[in-house]
Amino acid sequence: MPEYKILGLGILSWMIFLPILGMVITLLIPKSMTKSIKYISVFFTFLLVVLSVVLYINYDAAKAGINSFETLQFVERVSWIDVNLFGGIHIEYFVGLDGISITMIFLTAIVSFMGAIASFSVTKNEKGYYALYLFLVTGMLGVFCALDLFLFFIFWEVMLLPMYFLIGIWGGPRREYAAIKFFLYTLFGSVFILITIIALYFSSVDPQTKMHTFNLISLVKQSGSLLGGVGSNIRLLAFAALFIGFAIKVPVFPFHTWLPDAHVEAPTAISVILAGVLLKMGTYGILRISYPLFPDATMYFMYPMAILGMINIIYGALCAMAQTDFKKLIAYSSVSHMGYVLLGMASNTSIGINGAIFQMFNHGTITAVLFLMVGVIYDRAHTRGLNEFGGIANKMPKYFSVVIIAFFAALGLPGLSGFISEAFVFLGSFSNPVIRVIAIISTLGIVLNAAYLLWTLQRVFFGSLPEKWNSITDINGRELLSAVPLVIIIIFLGIYPSPFLHLISSSVNLLVNIVTGAGGMVIGN
């Protein structure tokens, strides 16, 4: 594979650190130049979209994972920390992509760009806001590229601080409470992740350096001997610890309570980032680290994971149905839709995990549009109360058109992207006899999702228009620009999902082979 270097730096490093460059430029500009600050953020996030397209064009999906887990692309590997402590510590700046991570990179780039455009509504301390926003983007991109566990954890934690301040300073009336709750939950999960990473480090020996290692590829190659070997109780505990750390981010019931508060209080663009990208970091972490390192534990916990996915699907939908706040309804719908991801992952079949990853991407685009639309109506009406509207479809026809596409995609209407991913999740779950009953019960979520989304459409857009909204204006050009590209993706992937599925299938097949082979149980896929 070509190295794709620009000025001596690999394309992945450019993607990861371009937002930092934008942040530095933003901090150097006088705070009175608010337009320049906003356009800089948009420019640098647009460059991320351009680079992600370059990655997609040059990515060879046919080679991904055919020979071994090490078959990665756009790899950059440099010795970073090398000291003579504890028998020698060797940490690398090691980044690269496979079919799973490239999809998350593209999702992060497009959602970050749309979020930067949506951030134009921020009017308080724009300089600090955009600097933190760009710093947050670097943390997210780094998580999806890192192949050294130490580096992965650093990027995982880098994301935490800017998100805390973006909610705590620019959020709603209860922003401090929501920010602290988000911080504490995430930090609590990070402790479990860090302890497991350290345990893996001291349990491993790289065959080349003869030292302990954080290198994920090296750890996967020796996964069967880590932490007492396949089937040991220590490995089960390690998998459970990682799962808790990642599940908080998803969020999986009962670790979900931080999410509605964070969404309700966060600014619109930060809700978009939170739902569109940050939730995916949890499921990505499970697929990237937990599955290949602990395939035996993955098979052991298959049934409990499926149950948690079912609870998320049904419980999240029921909670969404009970909401009268538009933003909180979308937040609980995220809990429900991420349950589909967990169910597909628990199937341990190629079609189920393909559906889970596709659902991660689709949920990111669909929910991003929904939160953008909530922001549009709130900027005009200064309320998110579902029962305070009615009949605004005639007053805001363009806005209604965007919302109804996103709603129908969220409820899984055929022809839109949400249908394909949910169908694949259920196909994979049904093909696994161990969790078939759970999959059947989980289909109740389809009905519940349709119920609360259609009821919301009825309350907000149909009926008689209250007099106080007679002067309400339709969505403007900037707001359309932030949503229409996502709507196009939703429609395109609903009609023609093959490019996405072709991108991830080889990597998913390899992952399933690792899990079912070392797990001692092969399930037809």
LUMKELUM-80773 format. One line per 10 residues: their letters; for each residue x, y, z of C-alpha. Coordinates in Angstrom, 2 decimals. Example, Ala and Ser with C-alpha at 12.3 -4.5 7.8 and 13.67 -1.06 7.14 Angstrom:
BEGIN
as = 12.30:-4.50:7.80  13.67:-1.06:7.14 $
***
This chain:
BEGIN
mpeykilglg = 0.00:0.00:0.00  1.24:3.54:-0.74  1.98:5.63:2.33  -0.08:8.66:1.25  2.16:11.18:2.96  1.67:14.92:2.76  4.73:17.01:3.67  6.26:13.94:5.30  3.22:13.26:7.51  0.81:10.38:6.92 $
ilswmiflpi = -2.77:11.12:5.93  -4.16:9.73:9.20  -1.92:12.01:11.24  -3.12:14.95:9.17  -6.72:13.99:9.89  -6.11:13.58:13.61  -4.14:16.78:14.14  -5.66:19.18:11.59  -8.31:20.19:14.17  -5.48:20.98:16.62 $
lgmvitllip = -3.96:23.30:14.00  -7.36:24.91:13.58  -7.65:25.25:17.36  -4.27:27.01:17.59  -5.21:29.44:14.80  -8.54:30.09:16.51  -6.80:30.90:19.80  -4.45:33.33:18.04  -7.27:35.31:16.42  -8.78:38.23:18.41 $
ksmtksikyi = -12.09:37.19:19.95  -13.83:40.14:18.26  -13.35:38.45:14.86  -16.23:36.07:15.43  -16.97:35.44:11.74  -13.37:34.45:11.05  -13.40:32.09:14.04  -16.54:30.37:12.78  -15.27:30.05:9.22  -11.95:28.61:10.40 $
svfftfllvv = -13.80:25.85:12.24  -15.92:25.10:9.18  -12.85:25.12:6.92  -10.83:22.69:9.00  -13.72:20.29:9.51  -14.41:20.45:5.76  -10.79:19.43:5.16  -11.51:16.36:7.29  -14.36:15.45:4.96  -12.06:15.85:1.95 $
lsvvlyinyd = -9.38:13.64:3.52  -11.96:11.02:4.51  -13.08:10.88:0.86  -9.43:10.42:-0.16  -9.18:7.55:2.34  -12.34:5.96:0.94  -11.16:6.21:-2.69  -7.76:4.68:-1.90  -8.94:2.05:0.55  -8.75:-1.50:-0.78 $
aakaginsfe = -11.68:-3.32:0.81  -10.76:-6.60:-0.86  -7.47:-6.81:1.01  -8.80:-5.88:4.42  -8.40:-8.81:6.77  -8.02:-11.56:4.17  -4.67:-12.85:5.39  -4.53:-11.78:9.03  -5.70:-9.20:11.51  -2.52:-7.27:10.72 $
tlqfvervsw = -3.68:-6.48:7.20  -4.36:-2.81:7.90  -4.03:0.24:5.67  -2.66:3.79:5.95  -0.51:2.53:8.83  1.82:4.94:10.66  4.05:3.49:13.33  6.69:5.46:15.25  8.40:4.78:18.56  7.01:7.31:21.02 $
idvnlfggih = 7.97:6.51:24.62  10.93:4.20:25.18  12.33:4.14:28.73  14.16:1.59:30.85  11.56:1.10:33.59  9.89:-2.12:34.75  12.05:-4.10:32.36  11.56:-1.49:29.62  8.48:0.44:28.52  7.91:0.78:24.80 $
ieyfvgldgi = 4.90:2.80:23.63  4.26:3.61:19.99  2.39:6.18:18.00  0.63:3.48:16.00  -2.39:4.29:13.86  -4.09:2.53:10.95  -7.46:1.62:9.48  -9.52:-1.41:8.59  -13.07:-1.62:7.25  -14.61:-1.01:10.67 $
sitmifltai = -12.60:2.05:11.62  -12.71:3.79:8.21  -16.49:3.99:8.43  -16.27:5.65:11.84  -13.66:8.10:10.51  -15.98:9.13:7.69  -18.90:9.46:10.12  -16.83:11.62:12.47  -15.66:13.88:9.64  -19.12:14.50:8.15 $
vsfmgaiasf = -20.87:14.96:11.51  -18.11:17.29:12.78  -18.45:19.42:9.64  -22.22:19.66:9.97  -21.87:20.39:13.67  -19.49:23.27:12.92  -22.08:24.80:10.60  -24.81:24.31:13.19  -22.61:26.01:15.81  -23.15:29.40:14.15 $
svtknekgyy = -26.07:29.85:16.53  -23.62:30.02:19.46  -23.24:33.65:20.53  -21.34:33.39:23.82  -17.52:33.30:23.88  -17.26:31.88:20.35  -13.47:31.71:20.52  -13.43:29.34:23.48  -16.31:27.29:22.07  -14.73:26.61:18.70 $
alylflvtgm = -11.29:25.93:20.18  -12.77:23.25:22.45  -14.92:21.94:19.61  -11.89:21.32:17.40  -9.99:19.76:20.29  -12.92:17.37:20.79  -12.80:16.34:17.13  -9.13:15.38:17.46  -9.93:13.11:20.42  -12.71:11.34:18.51 $
lgvfcaldlf = -10.63:10.77:15.38  -7.71:9.49:17.46  -9.86:6.85:19.15  -10.90:5.39:15.80  -7.34:5.33:14.42  -5.25:4.20:17.42  -3.75:0.69:17.37  -1.70:1.08:20.55  -3.82:0.69:23.68  -1.94:3.41:25.56 $
lffifwevml = -2.51:5.81:22.66  -6.15:4.70:22.46  -6.69:5.52:26.12  -5.09:8.95:25.75  -7.41:9.88:22.89  -10.34:8.41:24.84  -9.58:10.74:27.74  -8.75:13.73:25.53  -12.35:13.71:24.38  -13.66:13.96:27.94 $
lpmyfligiw = -12.38:17.41:28.93  -13.67:19.52:26.00  -17.06:17.81:26.14  -17.31:18.62:29.85  -16.72:22.33:29.22  -18.85:22.50:26.06  -21.83:21.24:28.05  -20.95:23.01:31.31  -20.40:26.48:29.81  -22.58:26.64:26.70 $
ggprreyaai = -25.40:24.36:27.84  -28.88:24.97:29.23  -30.09:25.94:32.72  -28.92:22.67:34.35  -25.65:22.53:32.40  -23.34:22.18:35.41  -25.23:19.17:36.72  -25.34:17.51:33.28  -21.64:18.17:32.64  -20.52:16.80:36.01 $
kfflytlfgs = -22.73:13.73:35.61  -21.30:13.06:32.14  -17.75:13.53:33.43  -18.15:11.27:36.45  -19.86:8.47:34.53  -17.24:8.49:31.79  -14.35:8.76:34.23  -15.76:5.85:36.23  -15.80:3.73:33.06  -12.30:4.86:32.13 $
vfilitiial = -10.93:3.41:35.37  -12.11:-0.08:34.32  -10.60:0.36:30.87  -7.26:1.55:32.25  -6.97:-1.29:34.78  -7.60:-3.86:32.03  -5.10:-2.23:29.67  -2.44:-2.32:32.37  -3.22:-5.97:33.12  -2.93:-6.83:29.43 $
yfssvdpqtk = 0.38:-4.99:29.21  2.02:-6.94:32.02  0.54:-10.21:30.77  2.06:-9.83:27.29  5.50:-10.17:25.74  6.13:-8.87:22.24  8.09:-11.55:20.33  10.20:-8.93:18.54  11.14:-6.58:21.38  10.92:-9.21:24.17 $
mhtfnlislv = 9.14:-6.55:26.26  5.62:-6.00:27.48  3.52:-4.23:24.88  0.46:-2.06:24.32  0.51:-2.91:20.59  -2.98:-4.15:19.74  -1.85:-6.30:16.81  0.79:-8.01:18.92  -1.72:-8.55:21.72  -4.25:-10.12:19.33 $
kqsgsllggv = -1.61:-12.55:18.06  -0.95:-13.75:21.60  -4.51:-13.30:22.90  -4.92:-16.98:23.75  -2.16:-16.80:26.36  -3.06:-13.46:27.95  -4.31:-13.27:31.55  -4.17:-16.95:32.35  -5.08:-18.29:28.92  -8.35:-19.14:27.19 $
gsnirllafa = -11.17:-19.97:29.59  -9.62:-18.44:32.71  -11.80:-16.48:35.12  -9.38:-13.55:34.97  -10.15:-13.16:31.27  -13.87:-13.12:32.02  -13.31:-10.39:34.61  -11.15:-8.41:32.18  -13.81:-8.62:29.47  -16.49:-7.55:31.98 $
alfigfaikv = -14.35:-4.60:33.09  -13.81:-3.44:29.51  -17.48:-3.94:28.76  -18.55:-1.73:31.67  -16.14:1.00:30.58  -17.38:0.94:27.01  -21.04:0.29:27.90  -21.23:3.56:29.84  -20.35:5.42:26.65  -22.90:3.53:24.48 $
pvfpfhtwlp = -24.89:3.86:26.87  -26.15:0.43:27.88  -28.83:0.04:30.54  -28.41:0.67:33.50  -25.52:3.07:32.74  -27.66:5.29:30.51  -28.95:7.94:32.90  -26.27:10.51:32.04  -27.34:10.66:28.39  -30.77:12.40:28.57 $
dahveaptai = -29.39:15.08:30.91  -26.35:15.69:28.71  -28.45:15.90:25.54  -31.09:18.21:26.99  -28.56:20.69:28.38  -25.95:20.55:25.58  -25.96:23.07:22.72  -27.43:21.74:19.48  -24.11:21.02:17.76  -22.77:19.21:20.82 $
svilagvllk = -25.89:17.04:20.98  -25.22:16.22:17.33  -21.63:15.18:18.13  -22.68:13.33:21.26  -25.33:11.22:19.53  -23.66:11.05:16.14  -20.16:10.01:17.19  -19.46:9.67:20.92  -21.97:6.89:21.55  -20.29:4.87:18.77 $
mgtygilris = -16.98:5.00:20.59  -18.35:2.53:23.14  -19.48:-0.12:20.67  -16.37:0.49:18.56  -14.18:-0.14:21.62  -15.92:-3.47:22.24  -15.43:-4.56:18.62  -11.89:-3.25:18.31  -10.46:-4.38:21.67  -12.74:-6.72:23.61 $
yplfpdatmy = -13.76:-9.07:20.81  -10.35:-9.94:19.29  -8.49:-9.99:22.63  -11.08:-12.07:24.50  -12.94:-14.21:21.92  -13.66:-16.89:24.52  -15.21:-14.34:26.89  -17.13:-12.83:23.96  -18.83:-16.18:23.37  -19.36:-16.68:27.12 $
fmypmailgm = -21.14:-13.32:27.53  -23.09:-13.56:24.27  -26.44:-14.21:25.96  -26.15:-11.46:28.62  -25.10:-8.98:25.91  -28.14:-9.89:23.85  -30.41:-9.40:26.88  -28.92:-5.96:27.52  -29.47:-5.09:23.86  -33.11:-6.17:24.14 $
iniiygalca = -33.59:-4.08:27.30  -32.08:-1.05:25.58  -34.38:-1.46:22.57  -37.62:-1.81:24.51  -36.88:0.30:27.59  -35.45:3.17:25.53  -38.50:3.18:23.26  -40.93:3.17:26.20  -39.05:6.05:27.86  -39.09:7.99:24.58 $
maqtdfkkli = -42.85:7.52:24.34  -43.31:9.11:27.76  -41.38:12.31:26.94  -42.84:15.75:26.28  -39.45:17.39:25.61  -38.44:16.98:21.96  -34.74:16.68:22.76  -35.22:14.19:25.57  -37.37:12.06:23.26  -34.56:11.86:20.70 $
ayssvshmgy = -32.09:11.11:23.51  -34.07:8.10:24.70  -34.56:6.99:21.11  -30.75:6.84:20.91  -30.73:4.44:23.87  -33.21:2.28:21.97  -31.41:2.36:18.64  -28.02:1.60:20.15  -29.68:-1.53:21.56  -29.92:-2.80:17.98 $
vllgmasnts = -26.15:-2.38:17.69  -25.58:-4.43:20.83  -28.00:-7.13:19.69  -26.26:-7.45:16.33  -22.87:-7.63:18.00  -24.10:-10.32:20.39  -25.16:-12.52:17.46  -21.48:-13.18:16.63  -22.46:-13.70:12.99  -21.12:-11.85:9.99 $
igingaifqm = -24.50:-10.54:8.93  -25.38:-9.47:12.49  -22.13:-7.58:13.09  -22.33:-6.03:9.61  -25.78:-4.81:10.60  -24.49:-3.52:13.95  -21.72:-1.46:12.32  -24.12:-0.22:9.65  -26.54:0.74:12.42  -23.76:2.65:14.18 $
fnhgtitavl = -23.22:4.71:11.04  -26.91:5.12:10.23  -27.82:6.11:13.76  -25.06:8.71:13.63  -26.46:10.37:10.52  -30.17:10.01:11.36  -29.89:11.24:14.94  -27.62:14.09:13.87  -30.39:15.33:11.57  -32.99:14.98:14.32 $
flmvgviydr = -30.97:16.98:16.84  -30.24:19.63:14.21  -33.98:19.93:13.58  -34.71:20.20:17.30  -32.19:23.05:17.39  -33.97:24.79:14.50  -37.35:24.78:16.22  -35.85:25.79:19.57  -34.03:28.78:18.05  -37.40:30.08:16.83 $
ahtrglnefg = -39.82:29.07:19.57  -37.45:28.88:22.58  -39.24:25.77:23.72  -38.95:22.04:23.03  -42.32:21.10:24.52  -44.03:18.67:22.14  -47.48:19.61:23.43  -46.93:23.31:22.77  -46.88:22.95:18.99  -49.29:21.67:16.39 $
giankmpkyf = -49.98:22.33:12.72  -46.57:23.78:11.88  -46.19:21.62:8.75  -47.92:24.33:6.66  -45.86:27.13:8.20  -42.53:25.28:7.86  -42.84:22.94:4.83  -39.08:22.66:4.18  -38.43:21.92:7.84  -41.22:19.34:7.85 $
svviiaffaa = -39.75:17.62:4.78  -36.37:17.12:6.46  -37.89:15.98:9.75  -40.21:13.43:8.19  -37.37:11.80:6.24  -35.30:11.52:9.43  -38.29:10.19:11.40  -39.12:7.55:8.81  -35.46:6.52:8.65  -35.40:6.21:12.45 $
lglpglsgfi = -38.48:3.97:12.49  -36.95:1.74:9.81  -39.00:2.55:6.71  -37.81:0.55:3.67  -35.92:2.73:1.20  -34.08:4.59:3.97  -30.83:3.56:5.64  -32.25:2.60:9.03  -34.24:-0.26:7.54  -31.21:-2.06:6.07 $
seafvflgsf = -29.15:-2.03:9.25  -32.03:-3.14:11.50  -32.93:-5.91:9.05  -29.35:-7.19:9.09  -29.28:-7.10:12.88  -32.40:-9.24:13.11  -31.25:-11.60:10.34  -28.01:-12.21:12.22  -29.76:-12.58:15.57  -32.35:-15.00:14.23 $
snpvirviai = -29.63:-17.14:12.64  -28.06:-17.67:16.07  -30.27:-20.19:17.93  -28.83:-19.16:21.30  -30.36:-15.67:21.17  -33.27:-16.29:18.79  -35.95:-15.82:21.46  -34.34:-12.55:22.55  -34.34:-11.38:18.92  -38.05:-12.19:18.63 $
istlgivlna = -38.87:-10.19:21.77  -36.69:-7.31:20.55  -38.83:-6.89:17.44  -41.35:-5.22:19.77  -39.03:-2.22:19.57  -39.95:-1.73:15.91  -43.59:-1.18:16.86  -42.72:1.06:19.81  -40.34:3.17:17.71  -43.04:3.72:15.11 $
ayllwtlqrv = -45.54:4.60:17.84  -43.60:7.37:19.56  -42.22:8.84:16.31  -45.60:8.98:14.57  -47.24:10.35:17.71  -44.59:13.07:17.80  -45.26:13.94:14.15  -48.96:14.22:14.93  -48.47:16.46:17.95  -45.96:18.84:16.38 $
ffgslpekwn = -46.87:19.08:12.71  -50.57:18.29:12.31  -53.74:19.77:13.74  -54.45:23.45:14.30  -51.64:25.96:14.58  -51.55:27.92:17.89  -51.75:31.67:17.31  -48.41:32.31:19.01  -46.64:30.48:16.15  -48.26:32.48:13.32 $
sitdingrel = -45.00:34.37:12.72  -42.69:31.35:12.92  -40.30:31.14:9.95  -39.18:28.14:7.92  -35.71:26.62:7.99  -33.05:28.89:6.43  -30.22:28.14:4.01  -27.49:27.62:6.62  -29.65:25.21:8.59  -30.50:23.30:5.42 $
lsavplviii = -26.80:23.12:4.54  -26.10:21.42:7.88  -28.80:18.78:7.37  -29.29:18.08:3.66  -25.95:16.25:3.10  -26.88:13.88:5.91  -30.35:13.38:4.41  -28.76:12.52:1.06  -26.58:9.89:2.77  -29.65:8.45:4.53 $
iflgiypspf = -31.54:8.10:1.25  -28.56:6.84:-0.77  -27.62:4.11:1.71  -31.27:3.12:2.03  -31.48:2.51:-1.71  -27.95:1.28:-2.36  -26.12:0.08:0.78  -23.61:-2.11:-1.08  -20.70:0.41:-1.04  -20.83:0.58:2.75 $
lhlisssvnl = -21.27:-3.15:3.28  -18.47:-3.93:0.81  -16.22:-1.62:2.79  -16.66:-3.46:6.09  -17.43:-7.07:5.13  -13.85:-8.42:4.94  -12.90:-6.95:8.30  -16.12:-8.21:9.89  -15.60:-11.71:8.49  -12.12:-11.82:9.99 $
lvnivtgagg = -13.40:-10.62:13.36  -16.15:-13.26:13.40  -13.61:-15.96:12.50  -11.38:-14.86:15.39  -14.27:-14.86:17.86  -16.00:-18.07:16.84  -12.76:-19.95:16.18  -10.97:-19.16:19.43  -14.26:-19.13:21.30  -14.67:-22.80:20.55 $
mvign = -18.12:-22.41:19.03  -18.79:-21.73:15.37  -22.19:-20.32:14.52  -23.38:-20.40:10.93  -23.21:-16.96:9.38 $
***
